[in-house]
Amino acid sequence: MKEMLSIIAEYSDVLITILVIFVILVIVYLVFMVRAVIDMLRYDVHGVLLTFAFLALVPLPPILVMGVMVLIIWHYHKKDILAGKRQSR
């Protein structure tokens, strides 16, 4: 038991750094997801995309992958929406 605690104490600076970086990445991900959801509500997008965006706010590993995919889809869908508004003028 003492050996395990000494190993953990020896690498605690690395573990804390990795944990802080992970928390910062999750916070940045959630900020991008909230901004995307607000934009989706503003542009009145289809309910399926909005549902997956709301589900992606849960920070679990498989859902994080889905959230990144939703952000990519929203990026291109928003470009199409804005291009359609410009052409209709």
Z-matrix of the N, CA and C atoms (Angstrom, degrees):
N
C 1 1.452
C 2 1.529 1 110.85
N 3 1.345 2 115.20 1 -40.99
C 4 1.462 3 118.88 2 179.61
C 5 1.522 4 111.01 3 -64.68
N 6 1.327 5 115.87 4 -35.44
C 7 1.462 6 119.02 5 179.72
C 8 1.527 7 110.83 6 -64.81
N 9 1.326 8 116.86 7 -40.24
C 10 1.456 9 120.48 8 179.62
C 11 1.527 10 110.53 9 -65.44
N 12 1.324 11 116.56 10 -42.32
C 13 1.463 12 119.69 11 179.02
C 14 1.522 13 111.57 12 -65.88
N 15 1.319 14 117.13 13 -35.68
C 16 1.461 15 119.02 14 178.57
C 17 1.527 16 110.84 15 -69.33
N 18 1.328 17 116.98 16 -35.67
C 19 1.470 18 120.06 17 177.13
C 20 1.524 19 110.08 18 -66.59
N 21 1.326 20 116.75 19 -43.34
C 22 1.468 21 120.64 20 178.46
C 23 1.520 22 110.41 21 -63.53
N 24 1.327 23 117.53 22 -42.12
C 25 1.466 24 120.88 23 179.23
C 26 1.521 25 111.01 24 -65.87
N 27 1.321 26 116.49 25 -34.34
C 28 1.460 27 120.35 26 -179.40
C 29 1.529 28 111.49 27 -66.83
N 30 1.323 29 117.28 28 -37.96
C 31 1.461 30 121.76 29 -177.40
C 32 1.529 31 112.98 30 -103.48
N 33 1.310 32 117.17 31 17.57
C 34 1.467 33 119.37 32 -176.47
C 35 1.523 34 112.31 33 -64.90
N 36 1.328 35 118.09 34 -35.38
C 37 1.463 36 119.39 35 179.68
C 38 1.527 37 111.44 36 -64.96
N 39 1.317 38 117.04 37 -38.22
C 40 1.465 39 120.85 38 177.90
C 41 1.523 40 110.25 39 -69.05
N 42 1.329 41 116.90 40 -42.92
C 43 1.461 42 120.69 41 -179.65
C 44 1.523 43 111.64 42 -64.30
N 45 1.315 44 116.72 43 -41.03
C 46 1.467 45 119.96 44 179.13
C 47 1.520 46 110.33 45 -65.86
N 48 1.328 47 117.12 46 -40.81
C 49 1.465 48 120.49 47 178.36
C 50 1.524 49 111.24 48 -62.26
N 51 1.322 50 116.74 49 -44.91
C 52 1.466 51 120.58 50 178.89
C 53 1.521 52 110.47 51 -63.32
N 54 1.316 53 117.44 52 -41.48
C 55 1.461 54 121.41 53 179.52
C 56 1.529 55 111.49 54 -64.13
N 57 1.325 56 117.26 55 -42.14
C 58 1.469 57 120.74 56 179.03
C 59 1.525 58 110.58 57 -64.90
N 60 1.328 59 117.10 58 -42.67
C 61 1.467 60 120.38 59 178.43
C 62 1.523 61 110.59 60 -63.00
N 63 1.325 62 117.32 61 -41.56
C 64 1.462 63 121.24 62 178.52
C 65 1.526 64 111.18 63 -62.32
N 66 1.316 65 117.56 64 -43.96
C 67 1.469 66 121.09 65 179.65
C 68 1.525 67 110.50 66 -64.15
N 69 1.318 68 117.36 67 -40.79
C 70 1.469 69 120.74 68 178.80
C 71 1.530 70 110.32 69 -64.12
N 72 1.328 71 117.57 70 -41.96
C 73 1.466 72 120.34 71 178.68
C 74 1.524 73 111.95 72 -64.14
N 75 1.321 74 117.62 73 -38.84
C 76 1.466 75 120.50 74 177.70
C 77 1.524 76 110.32 75 -66.07
N 78 1.330 77 117.60 76 -39.70
C 79 1.467 78 120.58 77 178.73
C 80 1.523 79 110.63 78 -64.81
N 81 1.327 80 117.51 79 -43.28
C 82 1.469 81 120.61 80 178.25
C 83 1.530 82 110.34 81 -63.20
N 84 1.327 83 116.99 82 -41.81
C 85 1.466 84 121.45 83 177.07
C 86 1.528 85 110.68 84 -58.75
N 87 1.331 86 116.68 85 -46.60
C 88 1.465 87 119.90 86 -178.81
C 89 1.529 88 111.73 87 -65.72
N 90 1.322 89 117.32 88 -35.86
C 91 1.471 90 119.91 89 176.93
C 92 1.525 91 110.17 90 -62.75
N 93 1.337 92 116.90 91 -45.24
C 94 1.465 93 119.85 92 178.27
C 95 1.526 94 111.66 93 -63.74
N 96 1.328 95 117.15 94 -39.26
C 97 1.466 96 120.12 95 -179.94
C 98 1.525 97 111.26 96 -66.75
N 99 1.324 98 117.54 97 -41.58
C 100 1.468 99 119.89 98 179.40
C 101 1.523 100 110.09 99 -65.30
N 102 1.334 101 117.18 100 -41.35
C 103 1.470 102 119.56 101 177.04
C 104 1.524 103 110.99 102 -61.80
N 105 1.334 104 116.82 103 -40.53
C 106 1.465 105 120.39 104 179.30
C 107 1.522 106 110.89 105 -65.86
N 108 1.330 107 117.63 106 -41.28
C 109 1.470 108 120.42 107 179.40
C 110 1.523 109 110.19 108 -64.34
N 111 1.316 110 117.47 109 -41.40
C 112 1.469 111 120.21 110 178.72
C 113 1.526 112 110.29 111 -63.67
N 114 1.341 113 117.30 112 -42.33
C 115 1.468 114 119.94 113 176.40
C 116 1.525 115 111.46 114 -63.36
N 117 1.326 116 116.52 115 -40.04
C 118 1.465 117 119.77 116 179.43
C 119 1.521 118 111.02 117 -63.40
N 120 1.309 119 116.98 118 -39.62
C 121 1.462 120 119.67 119 177.03
C 122 1.524 121 110.78 120 -66.67
N 123 1.317 122 116.90 121 -37.21
C 124 1.462 123 121.25 122 -179.80
C 125 1.526 124 111.57 123 -66.54
N 126 1.343 125 116.90 124 -40.23
C 127 1.463 126 120.75 125 -177.90
C 128 1.524 127 113.11 126 -89.91
N 129 1.316 128 117.95 127 1.06
C 130 1.464 129 123.67 128 176.36
C 131 1.535 130 111.16 129 54.65
N 132 1.339 131 115.32 130 60.40
C 133 1.466 132 120.32 131 -178.40
C 134 1.527 133 110.43 132 -80.22
N 135 1.316 134 115.10 133 173.99
C 136 1.462 135 121.98 134 -179.19
C 137 1.533 136 109.82 135 -62.89
N 138 1.311 137 115.78 136 146.50
C 139 1.455 138 121.65 137 -175.66
C 140 1.513 139 114.71 138 -63.20
N 141 1.338 140 117.36 139 -29.13
C 142 1.464 141 119.78 140 -178.93
C 143 1.524 142 110.46 141 -66.41
N 144 1.325 143 116.44 142 -46.02
C 145 1.463 144 119.79 143 178.91
C 146 1.525 145 110.41 144 -63.70
N 147 1.305 146 116.30 145 -39.86
C 148 1.460 147 120.42 146 179.05
C 149 1.527 148 111.34 147 -66.78
N 150 1.322 149 117.50 148 -38.04
C 151 1.468 150 120.99 149 177.86
C 152 1.520 151 111.09 150 -63.38
N 153 1.323 152 116.91 151 -45.73
C 154 1.460 153 119.34 152 178.57
C 155 1.524 154 111.21 153 -66.15
N 156 1.322 155 117.45 154 -32.82
C 157 1.460 156 119.67 155 177.23
C 158 1.525 157 110.78 156 -66.91
N 159 1.327 158 117.46 157 -40.94
C 160 1.461 159 119.60 158 176.75
C 161 1.527 160 110.95 159 -66.22
N 162 1.331 161 117.85 160 -39.33
C 163 1.464 162 120.43 161 176.89
C 164 1.526 163 111.54 162 -63.67
N 165 1.320 164 116.80 163 -32.47
C 166 1.462 165 120.86 164 -178.22
C 167 1.521 166 112.68 165 -71.77
N 168 1.321 167 117.67 166 -7.81
C 169 1.461 168 119.73 167 176.67
C 170 1.528 169 112.20 168 -75.07
N 171 1.334 170 117.27 169 -11.05
C 172 1.465 171 121.13 170 176.38
C 173 1.532 172 107.56 171 -83.31
N 174 1.335 173 118.51 172 116.26
C 175 1.475 174 119.92 173 -173.25
C 176 1.528 175 113.82 174 -83.22
N 177 1.318 176 117.40 175 66.99
C 178 1.461 177 122.63 176 172.63
C 179 1.527 178 108.16 177 -107.43
N 180 1.331 179 118.94 178 147.76
C 181 1.475 180 120.56 179 -173.25
C 182 1.529 181 116.16 180 -51.55
N 183 1.345 182 121.53 181 -48.34
C 184 1.471 183 117.81 182 179.89
C 185 1.527 184 112.25 183 -67.75
N 186 1.314 185 115.79 184 -32.02
C 187 1.463 186 119.83 185 -179.10
C 188 1.525 187 110.22 186 -75.46
N 189 1.335 188 118.20 187 -27.40
C 190 1.461 189 120.52 188 175.21
C 191 1.525 190 110.63 189 -63.00
N 192 1.321 191 116.35 190 -39.37
C 193 1.470 192 120.00 191 177.56
C 194 1.527 193 109.44 192 -64.21
N 195 1.332 194 116.54 193 -43.73
C 196 1.461 195 120.33 194 177.95
C 197 1.532 196 110.21 195 -62.45
N 198 1.324 197 116.98 196 -38.58
C 199 1.457 198 120.59 197 179.78
C 200 1.515 199 112.59 198 -64.07
N 201 1.318 200 116.57 199 -39.45
C 202 1.468 201 119.66 200 176.62
C 203 1.523 202 109.87 201 -63.82
N 204 1.325 203 116.91 202 -39.92
C 205 1.464 204 119.97 203 177.42
C 206 1.530 205 111.04 204 -65.00
N 207 1.321 206 117.56 205 -39.34
C 208 1.468 207 120.98 206 177.46
C 209 1.523 208 109.92 207 -63.27
N 210 1.336 209 117.11 208 -40.60
C 211 1.468 210 119.75 209 178.12
C 212 1.526 211 111.43 210 -63.26
N 213 1.322 212 117.19 211 -40.05
C 214 1.466 213 120.35 212 178.27
C 215 1.526 214 110.53 213 -65.77
N 216 1.324 215 116.57 214 -45.87
C 217 1.468 216 120.35 215 178.36
C 218 1.516 217 110.45 216 -61.01
N 219 1.329 218 117.63 217 -43.15
C 220 1.458 219 120.96 218 -178.84
C 221 1.526 220 110.92 219 -64.83
N 222 1.324 221 117.38 220 -36.62
C 223 1.464 222 120.55 221 179.41
C 224 1.533 223 110.56 222 -58.22
N 225 1.323 224 116.46 223 -47.85
C 226 1.466 225 119.67 224 -178.95
C 227 1.530 226 112.40 225 -75.39
N 228 1.310 227 117.29 226 -34.81
C 229 1.467 228 120.47 227 178.54
C 230 1.532 229 110.49 228 -66.51
N 231 1.324 230 116.65 229 -38.56
C 232 1.465 231 120.27 230 178.52
C 233 1.532 232 110.34 231 -65.69
N 234 1.337 233 116.70 232 -38.56
C 235 1.467 234 119.33 233 176.15
C 236 1.523 235 110.74 234 -60.73
N 237 1.328 236 117.17 235 -41.68
C 238 1.466 237 121.02 236 178.38
C 239 1.521 238 111.41 237 -64.78
N 240 1.320 239 116.99 238 -40.66
C 241 1.469 240 120.53 239 179.10
C 242 1.519 241 110.09 240 -63.07
N 243 1.330 242 116.51 241 -46.12
C 244 1.464 243 119.94 242 -179.04
C 245 1.523 244 111.50 243 -67.83
N 246 1.322 245 118.21 244 -35.98
C 247 1.468 246 120.60 245 177.62
C 248 1.519 247 110.38 246 -66.87
N 249 1.314 248 118.34 247 -37.16
C 250 1.461 249 121.80 248 178.22
C 251 1.511 250 112.01 249 -66.26
N 252 1.329 251 117.43 250 -36.99
C 253 1.466 252 120.45 251 178.50
C 254 1.520 253 110.80 252 -68.86
N 255 1.328 254 117.18 253 -36.33
C 256 1.462 255 119.88 254 179.73
C 257 1.526 256 111.08 255 -69.75
N 258 1.327 257 117.05 256 -37.24
C 259 1.462 258 120.18 257 -178.09
C 260 1.520 259 112.03 258 -73.39
N 261 1.320 260 117.46 259 -26.53
C 262 1.463 261 119.53 260 -176.95
C 263 1.523 262 112.49 261 -80.22
N 264 1.304 263 118.19 262 -8.23
C 265 1.475 264 120.76 263 -179.68
C 266 1.481 265 112.89 264 -76.06
